[in-house]
Amino acid sequence: MDIIVNGTPFTLPGHMNIMELILLKKMETGGIAVAINEVVIPRAEWKTTEISEGDNIIIITATAGG
């Protein structure tokens, strides 16, 4: 399945939810926010929100500093 993650084309090995994508990309789950097609997905819904063909996913990581 072909999607876009942070502006870069990415191919998933099959159907996945947001949490599975984060684990596949070996990202830490703390301090991040996820939006699919410009809609922010609450962390409580990551395991139940399925990714669809062509989705544009943005994963934002919070950083310390000012």
N, CA and C atoms as an extended XYZ file, in Angstrom:
198
Properties=species:S:1:pos:R:3:atomname:S:1:resname:S:1:resid:I:1 pbc="F F F"
N         0.854       -1.165        0.000 N   MET     1
C         0.000        0.000        0.000 CA  MET     1
C         0.904        1.234        0.000 C   MET     1
N         0.642        2.155       -0.890 N   ASP     2
C         1.460        3.359       -1.020 CA  ASP     2
C         0.806        4.538       -0.304 C   ASP     2
N         1.614        5.179        0.554 N   ILE     3
C         1.169        6.354        1.303 CA  ILE     3
C         2.280        7.394        1.246 C   ILE     3
N         2.051        8.522        1.886 N   ILE     4
C         3.081        9.553        2.026 CA  ILE     4
C         3.255        9.810        3.515 C   ILE     4
N         4.504        9.782        3.987 N   VAL     5
C         4.801       10.057        5.394 CA  VAL     5
C         5.774       11.227        5.449 C   VAL     5
N         5.322       12.310        6.048 N   ASN     6
C         6.130       13.535        6.163 CA  ASN     6
C         6.691       13.963        4.809 C   ASN     6
N         5.857       13.896        3.775 N   GLY     7
C         6.228       14.373        2.455 CA  GLY     7
C         7.010       13.393        1.599 C   GLY     7
N         7.290       12.189        2.117 N   THR     8
C         8.074       11.200        1.390 CA  THR     8
C         7.220        9.979        1.073 C   THR     8
N         7.222        9.526       -0.179 N   PRO     9
C         6.477        8.299       -0.508 CA  PRO     9
C         6.978        7.126        0.337 C   PRO     9
N         6.055        6.290        0.781 N   PHE    10
C         6.379        5.150        1.640 CA  PHE    10
C         5.437        4.017        1.289 C   PHE    10
N         5.969        2.810        1.196 N   THR    11
C         5.151        1.643        0.883 CA  THR    11
C         5.020        0.767        2.115 C   THR    11
N         3.780        0.510        2.514 N   LEU    12
C         3.514       -0.368        3.649 CA  LEU    12
C         3.455       -1.814        3.148 C   LEU    12
N         3.874       -2.777        3.978 N   PRO    13
C         3.828       -4.180        3.562 CA  PRO    13
C         2.409       -4.750        3.537 C   PRO    13
N         1.447       -4.037        4.043 N   GLY    14
C         0.052       -4.493        4.076 CA  GLY    14
C        -0.776       -3.487        4.841 C   GLY    14
N        -1.989       -3.881        5.213 N   HIS    15
C        -2.859       -2.990        5.980 CA  HIS    15
C        -2.287       -2.795        7.376 C   HIS    15
N        -2.310       -1.550        7.847 N   MET    16
C        -1.771       -1.219        9.164 CA  MET    16
C        -2.597       -0.123        9.800 C   MET    16
N        -2.453       -0.032       11.129 N   ASN    17
C        -3.015        1.112       11.821 CA  ASN    17
C        -1.861        2.065       12.155 C   ASN    17
N        -2.174        3.191       12.759 N   ILE    18
C        -1.151        4.200       13.031 CA  ILE    18
C        -0.067        3.658       13.970 C   ILE    18
N        -0.467        2.965       15.027 N   MET    19
C         0.524        2.441       15.975 CA  MET    19
C         1.490        1.482       15.278 C   MET    19
N         0.984        0.641       14.415 N   GLU    20
C         1.841       -0.304       13.690 CA  GLU    20
C         2.821        0.431       12.786 C   GLU    20
N         2.377        1.520       12.162 N   LEU    21
C         3.276        2.321       11.326 CA  LEU    21
C         4.398        2.925       12.168 C   LEU    21
N         4.056        3.468       13.320 N   ILE    22
C         5.060        4.077       14.199 CA  ILE    22
C         6.094        3.029       14.627 C   ILE    22
N         5.632        1.843       14.972 N   LEU    23
C         6.547        0.771       15.369 CA  LEU    23
C         7.394        0.314       14.182 C   LEU    23
N         6.794        0.224       12.991 N   LEU    24
C         7.528       -0.167       11.789 CA  LEU    24
C         8.657        0.815       11.505 C   LEU    24
N         8.395        2.102       11.711 N   LYS    25
C         9.404        3.129       11.462 CA  LYS    25
C        10.365        3.291       12.641 C   LYS    25
N        10.187        2.460       13.678 N   LYS    26
C        11.060        2.460       14.861 CA  LYS    26
C        11.118        3.831       15.535 C   LYS    26
N         9.937        4.442       15.657 N   MET    27
C         9.833        5.747       16.303 CA  MET    27
C         9.383        5.562       17.746 C   MET    27
N         9.815        6.456       18.601 N   GLU    28
C         9.325        6.493       19.984 CA  GLU    28
C         7.895        7.034       19.955 C   GLU    28
N         7.043        6.513       20.833 N   THR    29
C         5.655        6.970       20.837 CA  THR    29
C         5.435        8.196       21.715 C   THR    29
N         6.382        8.514       22.569 N   GLY    30
C         6.242        9.679       23.434 CA  GLY    30
C         6.579       10.963       22.705 C   GLY    30
N         5.807       11.997       22.942 N   GLY    31
C         6.107       13.307       22.387 CA  GLY    31
C         5.854       13.463       20.901 C   GLY    31
N         4.968       12.642       20.338 N   ILE    32
C         4.657       12.805       18.917 CA  ILE    32
C         3.166       13.013       18.721 C   ILE    32
N         2.837       13.619       17.597 N   ALA    33
C         1.454       13.798       17.181 CA  ALA    33
C         1.348       13.286       15.752 C   ALA    33
N         0.167       12.749       15.402 N   VAL    34
C        -0.036       12.172       14.075 CA  VAL    34
C        -1.289       12.776       13.448 C   VAL    34
N        -1.158       13.144       12.171 N   ALA    35
C        -2.312       13.613       11.406 CA  ALA    35
C        -2.395       12.802       10.121 C   ALA    35
N        -3.604       12.456        9.734 N   ILE    36
C        -3.842       11.780        8.462 CA  ILE    36
C        -4.723       12.698        7.628 C   ILE    36
N        -4.225       13.048        6.455 N   ASN    37
C        -4.971       13.940        5.557 CA  ASN    37
C        -5.437       15.201        6.283 C   ASN    37
N        -4.510       15.776        7.064 N   GLU    38
C        -4.697       17.033        7.782 CA  GLU    38
C        -5.671       16.953        8.953 C   GLU    38
N        -5.988       15.739        9.423 N   VAL    39
C        -6.846       15.559       10.589 CA  VAL    39
C        -6.009       14.902       11.686 C   VAL    39
N        -5.860       15.607       12.823 N   VAL    40
C        -5.079       15.070       13.934 CA  VAL    40
C        -5.837       13.885       14.545 C   VAL    40
N        -5.099       12.787       14.748 N   ILE    41
C        -5.688       11.580       15.312 CA  ILE    41
C        -5.273       11.477       16.786 C   ILE    41
N        -6.231       11.451       17.706 N   PRO    42
C        -5.892       11.338       19.122 CA  PRO    42
C        -5.122       10.043       19.402 C   PRO    42
N        -4.170       10.123       20.297 N   ARG    43
C        -3.338        8.964       20.648 CA  ARG    43
C        -4.199        7.745       21.015 C   ARG    43
N        -5.314        7.947       21.680 N   ALA    44
C        -6.186        6.839       22.086 CA  ALA    44
C        -6.767        6.085       20.889 C   ALA    44
N        -6.718        6.689       19.704 N   GLU    45
C        -7.280        6.063       18.501 CA  GLU    45
C        -6.218        5.493       17.561 C   GLU    45
N        -4.952        5.550       17.925 N   TRP    46
C        -3.882        5.081       17.042 CA  TRP    46
C        -4.003        3.597       16.707 C   TRP    46
N        -4.418        2.783       17.682 N   LYS    47
C        -4.505        1.337       17.440 CA  LYS    47
C        -5.730        0.955       16.618 C   LYS    47
N        -6.696        1.841       16.522 N   THR    48
C        -7.928        1.513       15.795 CA  THR    48
C        -8.089        2.291       14.497 C   THR    48
N        -7.187        3.228       14.225 N   THR    49
C        -7.282        4.025       12.999 CA  THR    49
C        -6.454        3.370       11.906 C   THR    49
N        -7.156        2.803       10.931 N   GLU    50
C        -6.505        2.116        9.813 CA  GLU    50
C        -6.005        3.126        8.784 C   GLU    50
N        -4.872        2.819        8.193 N   ILE    51
C        -4.288        3.641        7.136 CA  ILE    51
C        -4.832        3.138        5.806 C   ILE    51
N        -5.158        4.068        4.921 N   SER    52
C        -5.703        3.721        3.608 CA  SER    52
C        -4.730        4.101        2.498 C   SER    52
N        -4.863        3.444        1.373 N   GLU    53
C        -4.059        3.738        0.182 CA  GLU    53
C        -4.108        5.235       -0.107 C   GLU    53
N        -2.946        5.839       -0.326 N   GLY    54
C        -2.867        7.242       -0.701 CA  GLY    54
C        -2.926        8.229        0.450 C   GLY    54
N        -3.064        7.744        1.689 N   ASP    55
C        -3.121        8.664        2.834 CA  ASP    55
C        -1.849        9.504        2.921 C   ASP    55
N        -2.022       10.751        3.321 N   ASN    56
C        -0.909       11.659        3.572 CA  ASN    56
C        -0.790       11.786        5.090 C   ASN    56
N         0.271       11.205        5.648 N   ILE    57
C         0.449       11.135        7.091 CA  ILE    57
C         1.579       12.063        7.516 C   ILE    57
N         1.316       12.841        8.537 N   ILE    58
C         2.340       13.714        9.096 CA  ILE    58
C         2.569       13.274       10.533 C   ILE    58
N         3.822       13.010       10.870 N   ILE    59
C         4.206       12.647       12.239 CA  ILE    59
C         5.124       13.759       12.738 C   ILE    59
N         4.692       14.422       13.808 N   ILE    60
C         5.433       15.547       14.354 CA  ILE    60
C         6.016       15.132       15.699 C   ILE    60
N         7.306       15.410       15.879 N   THR    61
C         7.984       15.096       17.130 CA  THR    61
C         8.243       16.374       17.904 C   THR    61
N         7.823       16.396       19.149 N   ALA    62
C         8.075       17.556       20.008 CA  ALA    62
C         9.543       17.535       20.431 C   ALA    62
N        10.144       18.705       20.484 N   THR    63
C        11.528       18.824       20.937 CA  THR    63
C        11.603       19.870       22.042 C   THR    63
N        12.570       19.687       22.920 N   ALA    64
C        12.766       20.631       24.006 CA  ALA    64
C        13.536       21.842       23.517 C   ALA    64
N        13.356       22.930       24.179 N   GLY    65
C        14.082       24.132       23.799 CA  GLY    65
C        13.152       25.309       23.643 C   GLY    65
N        13.697       26.397       23.239 N   GLY    66
C        12.818       27.514       23.236 CA  GLY    66
C        13.047       28.500       22.190 C   GLY    66
